[in-house]
């Protein structure tokens, strides 16, 4: 299911933001932070171990449950992934990333109705391009028998589109922040000389 190229391309934005947030809030790298770093670099077994450590220390941690679910998904342990992500949804019923991976699990298992429900819930708040991609995949499922290989392709494609959309959103936010900072800095520089009455 997981390829090295997909491992590199997926979820950098989520995991990177999670690591940064965790580090800033706690001042140190936690088991969840180490799990997110391992997940980002494609070390899924290590990531699962770190998230399990985090859950042992703080049962029910939402970030650790989601991270564990993604790591188990990438390892092909779909039952364990489903358990972790379902528990995460118990805490946050509208959590998009949990709906995404539960939808992908159902897609891989041939549970088209469940896949459609979860993926549509995920895509409801997604950018239009990603929503259209999910809808095209679901229409293809409704069109007849789909091989296991095609299901894997569809799941990988949806996951990659999701990563792309997240990276694009993170880039837009960074650019907006940079532009705001530039404008603020420019105005500060422009206002200071005008305020000065020196001649």
Beta strands, then each sheet from edge to edge (+ up, - down):
end
